[in-house]
Amino acid sequence: MQNRKPALRIFTCMKTRMDGRPSCGAKGASEIIAALREKIENRGLAAAHIDVRPSRCLDRCEDGPVLLGFTGFVAESAVPPNRLDESLLRDPQITFERVSVDQIPAIVDKILGLNS
């Protein structure tokens, strides 16, 4: 019997503010999503349980770009939720703040349990 890993859906804030205040979108969130997807694809079946999606503001602009990962019904649903309500935002399975593209390999390794 094959050991199936639980699905993990990672949301990356894409908020961009027009007034000059910090925002994940202005700090390179789209490049982070692209790098995450590429690294996950390169890992093949070991990372097949991971899905990366853009999201609305995660209310952590000062700490952005931010990644929040969820298992359970959020990750298992065929369609990701349009809104992450506040109760969900308080309890992610994984959180990464102030993410940069060069951190993506280490983040994927950590998610896959390849390093601590």
C-alpha positions in Angstrom: 0.0 0.0 0.0 1.3 3.4 -0.9 1.8 6.0 1.8 -0.1 9.1 0.7 0.9 12.5 2.1 -1.9 14.8 3.1 -2.6 17.6 0.6 -1.0 20.9 1.4 -2.3 24.2 -0.2 0.1 27.2 0.2 -1.4 30.6 -0.3 0.8 33.6 -1.2 -0.4 37.0 -0.6 -0.6 39.1 -3.8 -1.9 42.4 -2.4 -0.5 45.5 -4.0 -1.2 48.9 -2.4 -1.2 52.0 -4.5 -0.4 54.4 -1.7 3.2 53.3 -1.2 2.6 51.3 2.0 4.3 47.9 2.1 2.6 45.0 0.4 3.5 41.5 -0.6 2.7 42.1 -4.3 5.2 45.0 -4.4 7.8 42.9 -2.6 7.9 40.2 -5.4 5.1 37.8 -4.5 4.5 36.8 -8.1 8.2 35.8 -8.5 7.9 33.8 -5.3 4.8 31.9 -6.6 6.6 31.1 -9.9 9.8 29.9 -8.0 7.7 27.8 -5.6 5.8 26.1 -8.5 9.0 25.4 -10.4 10.8 23.9 -7.4 7.7 21.8 -6.5 7.4 20.6 -10.1 11.1 19.7 -10.1 10.6 17.5 -7.0 8.1 15.4 -8.9 6.0 12.9 -6.9 7.7 13.8 -3.6 5.9 17.2 -3.8 2.8 16.2 -5.8 0.6 16.8 -2.7 1.5 20.5 -2.7 -0.6 23.2 -4.4 0.4 26.9 -4.6 -2.2 29.6 -5.1 -2.2 33.4 -5.0 -4.5 34.9 -2.4 -5.9 38.2 -1.3 -4.3 40.1 1.5 -3.4 38.0 4.5 -3.2 41.0 6.8 0.6 40.7 7.4 1.9 43.3 5.0 4.8 44.4 7.2 6.0 40.8 7.3 5.5 40.1 3.5 5.8 38.4 1.3 3.9 35.8 3.3 3.2 32.1 2.7 0.5 30.3 4.7 -0.1 26.6 4.2 -3.1 24.6 5.1 -4.1 20.9 5.1 -7.5 19.4 5.7 -10.6 20.8 4.0 -8.8 23.9 2.7 -6.3 21.8 0.8 -8.6 18.9 -0.1 -11.3 20.9 -1.8 -11.4 20.8 -5.5 -11.7 24.6 -5.6 -9.7 26.7 -3.2 -11.7 29.0 -1.0 -12.2 32.5 -2.5 -11.8 34.0 1.0 -9.6 32.9 3.9 -11.7 34.0 6.9 -10.0 35.2 10.0 -10.5 31.9 11.9 -8.5 30.1 9.2 -5.7 32.7 9.1 -5.1 32.2 12.8 -4.2 28.5 12.4 -2.1 27.7 9.3 0.0 24.5 9.3 3.0 26.4 7.9 4.0 30.0 7.9 6.9 31.7 6.2 7.4 35.5 6.4 9.6 37.9 4.6 10.2 35.3 1.9 12.6 35.9 -1.0 13.1 33.9 -4.2 16.5 32.7 -3.0 14.9 31.0 0.1 12.5 28.9 -2.0 14.7 25.7 -2.2 15.2 25.7 1.6 11.5 26.3 2.1 10.5 23.4 -0.1 13.0 21.2 1.6 11.6 22.1 5.0 8.0 21.4 3.8 9.1 18.0 2.5 10.9 17.3 5.7 14.3 17.2 4.2 15.8 19.5 6.7 14.7 21.0 10.1 
